[in-house]
Amino acid sequence: MADTTVKIGESTRDRLRTLAEERGLSTRAYVERVVAATPTEEERAERTPRAIAYVRANLCPDLTEADVHAAQEWRAAIAAGQAGERR
């Protein structure tokens, strides 16, 4: 296992420590868990067709491409802080 130093602000460091402690983890273990659970754009692109197929097969057989596009736009707006409430 390699050690890496990342310079972050004190408030971010303190928040990481608090989040880790709330989960009974070290800061290192928490960061590793978050990074491992966060998909890359490539991974997300690979998952999308499978997810759409699952939704059509099990939840909403009449899901249209327009529905998918609208959902993707909604997700992008949330991620950009243009919709919903950011913490």
LUMFI-411316 format. One record per residue: residue number from 1; residue in one letter; chain; y, x, z of N, C-alpha, C, O in turn. Coordinates in nm, 4 decimals. Each point is the difference from the previous one (the first is absolute). Example, Ala and Ser with C-alpha at 12.3 -4.5 7.8 and 13.67 -1.06 7.14 Angstrom:
BEGIN
resi = 1	resn = A	chain = A	npy = -0.5690	npx = 1.3190	npz = 0.7800	capy = 0.1190	capx = -0.0890	capz = 0.0000	cpy = 0.1200	cpx = 0.0900	cpz = 0.0000	opy = -0.0019	opx = 0.1036	opz = 0.0665
resi = 2	resn = S	chain = A	npy = 0.1069	npx = -0.1386	npz = -0.1385	capy = 0.1190	capx = 0.0820	capz = 0.0060	cpy = 0.1090	cpx = -0.0770	cpz = 0.0730	opy = 0.1108	opx = 0.0509	opz = 0.0169
END
This chain:
BEGIN
resi = 1	resn = M	chain = A	npy = -0.1165	npx = 0.0840	npz = 0.0000	capy = 0.1165	capx = -0.0840	capz = 0.0000	cpy = 0.1237	cpx = 0.0892	cpz = 0.0000	opy = 0.0096	opx = 0.0930	opz = 0.0801
resi = 2	resn = A	chain = A	npy = 0.0832	npx = -0.1205	npz = -0.1679	capy = 0.1222	capx = 0.0794	capz = -0.0114	cpy = 0.1119	cpx = -0.0632	cpz = 0.0820	opy = 0.0110	opx = -0.1223	opz = 0.0086
resi = 3	resn = D	chain = A	npy = 0.0709	npx = 0.2064	npz = 0.0508	capy = 0.1180	capx = -0.0484	capz = 0.0703	cpy = 0.1169	cpx = -0.0018	cpz = -0.0974	opy = 0.0176	opx = 0.0917	opz = -0.0802
resi = 4	resn = T	chain = A	npy = 0.0620	npx = -0.1980	npz = 0.0888	capy = 0.1177	capx = -0.0139	capz = -0.0835	cpy = 0.1160	cpx = -0.0417	cpz = 0.0891	opy = -0.0161	opx = -0.0836	opz = 0.0889
resi = 5	resn = T	chain = A	npy = 0.1307	npx = 0.1410	npz = -0.1124	capy = 0.1193	capx = -0.0374	capz = 0.0747	cpy = 0.0877	cpx = -0.0852	cpz = -0.0900	opy = 0.0295	opx = 0.0367	opz = -0.1138
resi = 6	resn = V	chain = A	npy = 0.0116	npx = -0.1508	npz = 0.1666	capy = 0.0903	capx = -0.0892	capz = -0.0716	cpy = 0.1214	cpx = -0.0204	cpz = 0.0888	opy = -0.0128	opx = -0.0404	opz = 0.1156
resi = 7	resn = K	chain = A	npy = 0.1295	npx = 0.0681	npz = -0.1693	capy = 0.1221	capx = -0.0170	capz = 0.0781	cpy = 0.0503	cpx = -0.1426	cpz = -0.0177	opy = 0.0266	opx = -0.0454	opz = -0.1113
resi = 8	resn = I	chain = A	npy = -0.0142	npx = -0.0245	npz = 0.2252	capy = 0.0484	capx = -0.1376	capz = 0.0008	cpy = 0.1010	cpx = -0.0135	cpz = 0.1130	opy = 0.0056	opx = 0.0833	opz = 0.0905
resi = 9	resn = G	chain = A	npy = 0.0731	npx = -0.1879	npz = -0.0970	capy = 0.0982	capx = -0.0240	capz = 0.1044	cpy = -0.0665	cpx = -0.0369	cpz = 0.1323	opy = -0.1154	opx = -0.0429	opz = 0.0035
resi = 10	resn = E	chain = A	npy = 0.1902	npx = 0.0603	npz = 0.1049	capy = -0.0535	capx = -0.0281	capz = 0.1328	cpy = -0.0417	cpx = -0.1456	cpz = 0.0147	opy = -0.1042	opx = -0.0287	opz = 0.0590
resi = 11	resn = S	chain = A	npy = 0.1830	npx = -0.0624	npz = -0.1111	capy = -0.0337	capx = -0.1420	capz = 0.0153	cpy = -0.1289	cpx = -0.0331	cpz = -0.0748	opy = -0.0798	opx = -0.0811	opz = 0.0471
resi = 12	resn = T	chain = A	npy = 0.0590	npx = 0.1426	npz = -0.1622	capy = -0.1251	capx = -0.0221	capz = -0.0743	cpy = -0.1171	cpx = 0.0592	cpz = 0.0758	opy = -0.1058	opx = -0.0622	opz = 0.0096
resi = 13	resn = R	chain = A	npy = 0.1237	npx = 0.1818	npz = 0.0442	capy = -0.1051	capx = 0.0628	capz = 0.0804	cpy = -0.0364	cpx = -0.0868	cpz = 0.1199	opy = -0.1176	opx = -0.0194	opz = 0.0308
resi = 14	resn = D	chain = A	npy = 0.2194	npx = -0.0321	npz = 0.0360	capy = -0.0241	capx = -0.0839	capz = 0.1171	cpy = -0.0705	cpx = -0.1294	cpz = -0.0389	opy = -0.0880	opx = -0.0477	opz = 0.0716
resi = 15	resn = R	chain = A	npy = 0.1270	npx = -0.0081	npz = -0.1845	capy = -0.0648	capx = -0.1231	capz = -0.0472	cpy = -0.1459	cpx = 0.0262	cpz = -0.0349	opy = -0.0874	opx = -0.0791	opz = 0.0354
resi = 16	resn = L	chain = A	npy = 0.0603	npx = 0.1892	npz = -0.1043	capy = -0.1381	capx = 0.0364	capz = -0.0310	cpy = -0.0825	cpx = 0.0133	cpz = 0.1275	opy = -0.1119	opx = -0.0507	opz = 0.0083
resi = 17	resn = R	chain = A	npy = 0.1676	npx = 0.1186	npz = 0.0898	capy = -0.0696	capx = 0.0188	capz = 0.1269	cpy = -0.0295	cpx = -0.1346	cpz = 0.0661	opy = -0.1106	opx = -0.0217	opz = 0.0495
resi = 18	resn = T	chain = A	npy = 0.2081	npx = -0.0683	npz = -0.0484	capy = -0.0184	capx = -0.1321	capz = 0.0597	cpy = -0.1062	cpx = -0.0799	cpz = -0.0747	opy = -0.0880	opx = -0.0598	opz = 0.0619
resi = 19	resn = L	chain = A	npy = 0.0961	npx = 0.0587	npz = -0.1953	capy = -0.0989	capx = -0.0729	capz = -0.0790	cpy = -0.1406	cpx = 0.0535	cpz = 0.0248	opy = -0.0952	opx = -0.0770	opz = 0.0123
resi = 20	resn = A	chain = A	npy = 0.0829	npx = 0.2083	npz = -0.0053	capy = -0.1305	capx = 0.0617	capz = 0.0251	cpy = -0.0516	cpx = -0.0373	cpz = 0.1381	opy = -0.1160	opx = -0.0383	opz = 0.0149
resi = 21	resn = E	chain = A	npy = 0.2010	npx = 0.0492	npz = 0.0851	capy = -0.0411	capx = -0.0314	capz = 0.1369	cpy = -0.0430	cpx = -0.1453	cpz = 0.0135	opy = -0.0966	opx = -0.0296	opz = 0.0703
resi = 22	resn = E	chain = A	npy = 0.1676	npx = -0.0618	npz = -0.1370	capy = -0.0365	capx = -0.1420	capz = 0.0050	cpy = -0.1406	cpx = -0.0245	cpz = -0.0536	opy = -0.0655	opx = -0.0975	opz = 0.0368
resi = 23	resn = R	chain = A	npy = 0.0205	npx = 0.1862	npz = -0.1234	capy = -0.1325	capx = -0.0138	capz = -0.0602	cpy = -0.1033	cpx = 0.0930	cpz = 0.0647	opy = -0.1147	opx = 0.0073	opz = -0.0440
resi = 24	resn = G	chain = A	npy = 0.1567	npx = 0.0622	npz = 0.1474	capy = -0.0906	capx = 0.0903	capz = 0.0692	cpy = -0.0354	cpx = 0.1240	cpz = -0.0811	opy = -0.1091	opx = 0.0551	opz = 0.0145
resi = 25	resn = L	chain = A	npy = 0.2010	npx = -0.0115	npz = -0.0996	capy = -0.0240	capx = 0.1142	capz = -0.0872	cpy = 0.1013	cpx = 0.1101	cpz = 0.0270	opy = 0.1070	opx = -0.0239	opz = 0.0561
resi = 26	resn = S	chain = A	npy = -0.1426	npx = 0.1438	npz = -0.0969	capy = 0.0992	capx = 0.1070	capz = -0.0018	cpy = 0.0907	cpx = -0.0244	cpz = -0.1204	opy = -0.0347	opx = -0.0743	opz = -0.0918
resi = 27	resn = T	chain = A	npy = 0.1501	npx = 0.1375	npz = 0.0940	capy = 0.0908	capx = -0.0130	capz = -0.1145	cpy = -0.0687	cpx = 0.0498	cpz = -0.1263	opy = 0.0118	opx = -0.0619	opz = -0.1058
resi = 28	resn = R	chain = A	npy = -0.0828	npx = 0.1721	npz = 0.1163	capy = -0.0712	capx = 0.0558	capz = -0.1151	cpy = -0.1028	cpx = -0.0996	cpz = -0.0562	opy = -0.0062	opx = -0.0221	opz = -0.1209
resi = 29	resn = A	chain = A	npy = -0.0737	npx = -0.0372	npz = 0.2098	capy = -0.1014	capx = -0.0962	capz = -0.0436	cpy = 0.0647	cpx = -0.1236	cpz = -0.0617	opy = -0.0505	opx = -0.0547	opz = -0.0980
resi = 30	resn = Y	chain = A	npy = 0.1622	npx = 0.0112	npz = 0.1555	capy = 0.0692	capx = -0.1166	capz = -0.0551	cpy = 0.0527	cpx = 0.0280	cpz = -0.1406	opy = -0.0177	opx = -0.0814	opz = -0.0906
resi = 31	resn = V	chain = A	npy = 0.0821	npx = 0.1962	npz = 0.0725	capy = 0.0522	capx = 0.0360	capz = -0.1327	cpy = -0.1154	cpx = 0.0090	cpz = -0.1001	opy = 0.0110	opx = -0.0505	opz = -0.1117
resi = 32	resn = E	chain = A	npy = -0.1208	npx = 0.1140	npz = 0.1507	capy = -0.1157	capx = 0.0098	capz = -0.0890	cpy = -0.0515	cpx = -0.1385	cpz = -0.0384	opy = -0.0344	opx = -0.0231	opz = -0.1159
resi = 33	resn = R	chain = A	npy = 0.0289	npx = -0.0695	npz = 0.2124	capy = -0.0484	capx = -0.1355	capz = -0.0276	cpy = 0.0926	cpx = -0.0726	cpz = -0.0971	opy = -0.0461	opx = -0.0639	opz = -0.0947
resi = 34	resn = V	chain = A	npy = 0.1765	npx = 0.0740	npz = 0.1186	capy = 0.0964	capx = -0.0686	capz = -0.0869	cpy = -0.0064	cpx = 0.0548	cpz = -0.1422	opy = -0.0014	opx = -0.0765	opz = -0.0965
resi = 35	resn = V	chain = A	npy = -0.0024	npx = 0.2074	npz = 0.0837	capy = -0.0036	capx = 0.0616	capz = -0.1328	cpy = -0.1301	cpx = -0.0356	cpz = -0.0725	opy = 0.0017	opx = -0.0293	opz = -0.1196
resi = 36	resn = A	chain = A	npy = -0.1135	npx = 0.0317	npz = 0.1908	capy = -0.1290	capx = -0.0328	capz = -0.0623	cpy = -0.0050	cpx = -0.1465	cpz = -0.0451	opy = -0.0670	opx = -0.0327	opz = -0.0979
resi = 37	resn = A	chain = A	npy = 0.1376	npx = -0.0546	npz = 0.1692	capy = -0.0045	capx = -0.1431	capz = -0.0313	cpy = 0.1032	cpx = -0.0423	cpz = -0.1039	opy = -0.0027	opx = -0.1140	opz = -0.0462
resi = 38	resn = T	chain = A	npy = 0.0930	npx = 0.2034	npz = 0.0089	capy = 0.1054	capx = -0.0349	capz = -0.0953	cpy = -0.0421	cpx = 0.0423	cpz = -0.1402	opy = -0.0138	opx = 0.1193	opz = -0.0273
resi = 39	resn = P	chain = A	npy = -0.0069	npx = -0.2168	npz = -0.0623	capy = -0.0449	capx = 0.0359	capz = -0.1346	cpy = 0.1114	cpx = 0.0617	cpz = -0.0838	opy = 0.1175	opx = -0.0330	opz = 0.0159
resi = 40	resn = T	chain = A	npy = -0.1565	npx = 0.1224	npz = -0.1048	capy = 0.0937	capx = 0.0548	capz = -0.0973	cpy = 0.0246	cpx = -0.1058	cpz = -0.1070	opy = -0.0707	opx = -0.1006	opz = -0.0055
resi = 41	resn = E	chain = A	npy = 0.1688	npx = 0.1226	npz = -0.0778	capy = 0.0259	capx = -0.0936	capz = -0.1101	cpy = -0.1230	cpx = -0.0098	cpz = -0.0911	opy = -0.0350	opx = -0.1084	opz = -0.0467
resi = 42	resn = E	chain = A	npy = -0.0296	npx = 0.2221	npz = 0.0223	capy = -0.1195	capx = 0.0003	capz = -0.0847	cpy = -0.1117	cpx = -0.0830	cpz = 0.0630	opy = -0.0656	opx = -0.0781	opz = -0.0689
resi = 43	resn = E	chain = A	npy = 0.0438	npx = 0.0945	npz = 0.1989	capy = -0.1027	capx = -0.0786	capz = 0.0689	cpy = 0.0330	cpx = -0.1483	cpz = -0.0030	opy = -0.0879	opx = -0.0836	opz = -0.0208
resi = 44	resn = R	chain = A	npy = 0.2154	npx = 0.0513	npz = 0.0417	capy = 0.0411	capx = -0.1407	capz = -0.0036	cpy = -0.0217	cpx = -0.0586	cpz = -0.1393	opy = -0.0442	opx = -0.1141	opz = -0.0138
resi = 45	resn = A	chain = A	npy = 0.0752	npx = 0.1923	npz = -0.0888	capy = -0.0200	capx = -0.0467	capz = -0.1377	cpy = -0.1483	cpx = -0.0241	cpz = -0.0296	opy = -0.0350	opx = -0.0927	opz = -0.0731
resi = 46	resn = E	chain = A	npy = -0.0518	npx = 0.1767	npz = 0.1303	capy = -0.1436	capx = -0.0187	capz = -0.0192	cpy = -0.0514	cpx = -0.1238	cpz = 0.0736	opy = -0.0922	opx = -0.0663	opz = -0.0475
resi = 47	resn = R	chain = A	npy = 0.1504	npx = 0.0349	npz = 0.1620	capy = -0.0439	capx = -0.1142	capz = 0.0814	cpy = 0.0476	cpx = -0.1343	cpz = -0.0547	opy = -0.0666	opx = -0.1021	opz = 0.0176
resi = 48	resn = T	chain = A	npy = 0.1816	npx = 0.1027	npz = -0.0836	capy = 0.0621	capx = -0.1260	capz = -0.0413	cpy = -0.0907	cpx = -0.0885	cpz = -0.0849	opy = -0.0140	opx = -0.1180	opz = 0.0320
resi = 49	resn = P	chain = A	npy = -0.0482	npx = 0.1684	npz = -0.1383	capy = -0.0857	capx = -0.0886	capz = -0.0796	cpy = -0.1168	cpx = -0.0585	cpz = 0.0807	opy = -0.0378	opx = -0.1154	opz = -0.0199
resi = 50	resn = R	chain = A	npy = -0.0191	npx = 0.1956	npz = 0.1108	capy = -0.1092	capx = -0.0506	capz = 0.0837	cpy = 0.0496	cpx = -0.1085	cpz = 0.0948	opy = -0.0685	opx = -0.0998	opz = 0.0223
resi = 51	resn = A	chain = A	npy = 0.1874	npx = 0.1195	npz = 0.0332	capy = 0.0569	capx = -0.0987	capz = 0.0911	cpy = 0.0300	cpx = -0.1305	cpz = -0.0729	opy = -0.0267	opx = -0.1083	opz = 0.0520
resi = 52	resn = I	chain = A	npy = 0.0820	npx = 0.1189	npz = -0.1716	capy = 0.0307	capx = -0.1205	capz = -0.0791	cpy = -0.1291	cpx = -0.0733	cpz = -0.0350	opy = -0.0062	opx = -0.1226	opz = 0.0089
resi = 53	resn = A	chain = A	npy = -0.0954	npx = 0.1959	npz = -0.0481	capy = -0.1284	capx = -0.0622	capz = -0.0321	cpy = -0.0588	cpx = -0.0708	cpz = 0.1220	opy = -0.0555	opx = -0.1092	opz = -0.0122
resi = 54	resn = Y	chain = A	npy = 0.0674	npx = 0.1709	npz = 0.1291	capy = -0.0507	capx = -0.0612	capz = 0.1225	cpy = 0.0747	cpx = -0.1300	cpz = 0.0295	opy = -0.0615	opx = -0.1018	opz = 0.0314
resi = 55	resn = V	chain = A	npy = 0.1939	npx = 0.1060	npz = -0.0415	capy = 0.0799	capx = -0.1203	capz = 0.0272	cpy = -0.0394	cpx = -0.1113	cpz = -0.0964	opy = -0.0178	opx = -0.1144	opz = 0.0416
resi = 56	resn = R	chain = A	npy = 0.0041	npx = 0.1466	npz = -0.1686	capy = -0.0392	capx = -0.1024	capz = -0.0974	cpy = -0.1398	cpx = -0.0546	cpz = 0.0289	opy = -0.0232	opx = -0.1202	opz = -0.0132
resi = 57	resn = A	chain = A	npy = -0.0690	npx = 0.2063	npz = 0.0521	capy = -0.1381	capx = -0.0426	capz = 0.0235	cpy = -0.0165	cpx = -0.0773	cpz = 0.1302	opy = -0.0863	opx = -0.0874	opz = 0.0090
resi = 58	resn = N	chain = A	npy = 0.1669	npx = 0.1178	npz = 0.0912	capy = -0.0257	capx = -0.0564	capz = 0.1321	cpy = 0.1102	cpx = -0.0876	cpz = 0.0584	opy = -0.0255	opx = -0.0793	opz = 0.0906
resi = 59	resn = L	chain = A	npy = 0.1462	npx = 0.0926	npz = -0.1410	capy = 0.1107	capx = -0.0707	capz = 0.0639	cpy = 0.0804	cpx = -0.0893	cpz = -0.0927	opy = 0.0364	opx = -0.1117	opz = 0.0368
resi = 60	resn = C	chain = A	npy = -0.0088	npx = 0.1602	npz = -0.1558	capy = 0.0915	capx = -0.0715	capz = -0.0893	cpy = -0.0420	cpx = 0.0222	cpz = -0.1454	opy = 0.0544	opx = 0.0871	opz = -0.0678
resi = 61	resn = P	chain = A	npy = -0.1510	npx = -0.1656	npz = 0.0200	capy = -0.0513	capx = 0.0225	capz = -0.1352	cpy = 0.1048	cpx = -0.0166	cpz = -0.1099	opy = -0.0171	opx = 0.0527	opz = -0.1099
resi = 62	resn = D	chain = A	npy = 0.1251	npx = -0.1253	npz = 0.1382	capy = 0.1023	capx = -0.0209	capz = -0.1028	cpy = 0.1187	cpx = 0.0959	cpz = 0.0138	opy = 0.1080	opx = -0.0278	opz = -0.0520
resi = 63	resn = L	chain = A	npy = -0.1271	npx = 0.1392	npz = 0.1209	capy = 0.1042	capx = 0.1014	capz = 0.0135	cpy = 0.0354	cpx = 0.0534	cpz = -0.1384	opy = -0.0867	opx = 0.0456	opz = -0.0745
resi = 64	resn = T	chain = A	npy = 0.2150	npx = -0.0521	npz = 0.0417	capy = 0.0440	capx = 0.0427	capz = -0.1329	cpy = 0.0610	cpx = 0.1400	cpz = 0.0057	opy = 0.0303	opx = 0.0516	opz = 0.1076
resi = 65	resn = E	chain = A	npy = -0.0131	npx = 0.0077	npz = -0.2234	capy = 0.0682	capx = 0.1294	capz = -0.0067	cpy = 0.1438	cpx = -0.0132	cpz = 0.0483	opy = 0.0543	opx = 0.0931	opz = 0.0594
resi = 66	resn = A	chain = A	npy = 0.0080	npx = -0.2091	npz = -0.0845	capy = 0.1361	capx = -0.0233	capz = 0.0491	cpy = 0.0021	cpx = 0.0002	cpz = 0.1527	opy = 0.0939	opx = 0.0524	opz = 0.0600
resi = 67	resn = D	chain = A	npy = -0.1958	npx = -0.1100	npz = 0.0034	capy = -0.0107	capx = 0.0022	capz = 0.1464	cpy = -0.0114	cpx = 0.1434	cpz = 0.0502	opy = 0.0655	opx = 0.0384	opz = 0.0969
resi = 68	resn = V	chain = A	npy = -0.1488	npx = 0.0396	npz = -0.1632	capy = -0.0203	capx = 0.1401	capz = 0.0388	cpy = 0.1316	cpx = 0.0765	cpz = -0.0138	opy = 0.0378	opx = 0.0759	opz = 0.0893
resi = 69	resn = H	chain = A	npy = 0.0305	npx = -0.0958	npz = -0.1996	capy = 0.1274	capx = 0.0691	capz = -0.0241	cpy = 0.1025	cpx = -0.0385	cpz = 0.1069	opy = 0.0706	opx = 0.0863	opz = 0.0523
resi = 70	resn = A	chain = A	npy = -0.0623	npx = -0.2143	npz = -0.0202	capy = 0.0948	capx = -0.0457	capz = 0.1020	cpy = -0.0326	cpx = 0.0628	cpz = 0.1353	opy = 0.0907	opx = 0.0397	opz = 0.0733
resi = 71	resn = A	chain = A	npy = -0.2179	npx = -0.0304	npz = -0.0402	capy = -0.0402	capx = 0.0619	capz = 0.1267	cpy = 0.0356	cpx = 0.1484	cpz = 0.0019	opy = 0.0449	opx = 0.0517	opz = 0.1023
resi = 72	resn = Q	chain = A	npy = -0.0648	npx = 0.0169	npz = -0.2145	capy = 0.0333	capx = 0.1422	capz = -0.0068	cpy = 0.1508	cpx = 0.0216	cpz = 0.0142	opy = 0.0432	opx = 0.0950	opz = 0.0653
resi = 73	resn = E	chain = A	npy = 0.0363	npx = -0.1824	npz = -0.1258	capy = 0.1454	capx = 0.0104	capz = 0.0134	cpy = 0.0432	cpx = -0.0259	cpz = 0.1442	opy = 0.0899	opx = 0.0664	opz = 0.0517
resi = 74	resn = W	chain = A	npy = -0.1549	npx = -0.1635	npz = 0.0127	capy = 0.0307	capx = -0.0334	capz = 0.1382	cpy = -0.0318	cpx = 0.1184	cpz = 0.0908	opy = 0.0794	opx = 0.0346	opz = 0.0874
resi = 75	resn = R	chain = A	npy = -0.1958	npx = 0.0275	npz = -0.1081	capy = -0.0399	capx = 0.1161	capz = 0.0793	cpy = 0.0989	cpx = 0.1154	cpz = -0.0187	opy = 0.0378	opx = 0.0660	opz = 0.0968
resi = 76	resn = A	chain = A	npy = 0.0037	npx = -0.0423	npz = -0.2210	capy = 0.0946	capx = 0.1077	capz = -0.0279	cpy = 0.1345	cpx = -0.0269	cpz = 0.0678	opy = 0.0625	opx = 0.0926	opz = 0.0517
resi = 77	resn = A	chain = A	npy = -0.0177	npx = -0.2180	npz = -0.0512	capy = 0.1260	capx = -0.0348	capz = 0.0652	cpy = -0.0089	cpx = 0.0218	cpz = 0.1505	opy = 0.0952	opx = 0.0480	opz = 0.0615
resi = 78	resn = I	chain = A	npy = -0.2084	npx = -0.0827	npz = -0.0022	capy = -0.0181	capx = 0.0226	capz = 0.1431	cpy = 0.0014	cpx = 0.1496	cpz = 0.0298	opy = 0.0667	opx = 0.0446	opz = 0.0934
resi = 79	resn = A	chain = A	npy = -0.1404	npx = 0.0325	npz = -0.1730	capy = -0.0068	capx = 0.1452	capz = 0.0214	cpy = 0.1375	cpx = 0.0651	cpz = -0.0163	opy = 0.0293	opx = 0.1001	opz = 0.0654
resi = 80	resn = A	chain = A	npy = 0.0552	npx = -0.1564	npz = -0.1522	capy = 0.1331	capx = 0.0549	capz = -0.0241	cpy = 0.1025	cpx = -0.0516	cpz = 0.1000	opy = 0.1171	opx = 0.0374	opz = -0.0061
resi = 81	resn = G	chain = A	npy = -0.1604	npx = -0.1232	npz = 0.0980	capy = 0.0911	capx = -0.0544	capz = 0.0989	cpy = 0.0895	cpx = -0.1092	cpz = -0.0526	opy = 0.1026	opx = -0.0304	opz = 0.0609
resi = 82	resn = Q	chain = A	npy = -0.1391	npx = -0.0299	npz = -0.1737	capy = 0.0812	capx = -0.1028	capz = -0.0623	cpy = -0.0457	cpx = -0.1407	cpz = 0.0363	opy = 0.0660	opx = -0.0975	opz = -0.0358
resi = 83	resn = A	chain = A	npy = -0.1776	npx = 0.0860	npz = 0.1059	capy = -0.0524	capx = -0.1299	capz = 0.0413	cpy = -0.0734	cpx = 0.0176	cpz = 0.1323	opy = -0.0546	opx = 0.1067	opz = 0.0282
resi = 84	resn = G	chain = A	npy = 0.0539	npx = -0.2096	npz = 0.0502	capy = -0.0697	capx = 0.0105	capz = 0.1273	cpy = 0.0801	cpx = 0.0824	cpz = 0.0988	opy = 0.1091	opx = 0.0481	opz = -0.0308
resi = 85	resn = E	chain = A	npy = -0.1639	npx = -0.0327	npz = 0.1481	capy = 0.0673	capx = 0.0759	capz = 0.1053	cpy = -0.0683	cpx = 0.1321	cpz = 0.0207	opy = -0.1217	opx = 0.0046	opz = 0.0185
resi = 86	resn = R	chain = A	npy = 0.1972	npx = 0.1036	npz = -0.0212	capy = -0.0537	capx = 0.1339	capz = 0.0247	cpy = 0.0144	cpx = 0.0344	cpz = 0.1464	opy = 0.0991	opx = -0.0342	opz = 0.0646
resi = 87	resn = R	chain = A	npy = -0.1985	npx = 0.1015	npz = -0.0142	capy = 0.0065	capx = 0.0468	capz = 0.1391	cpy = 0.0641	cpx = 0.1342	cpz = 0.0054	opy = 0.0150	opx = 0.0570	opz = 0.1081
END
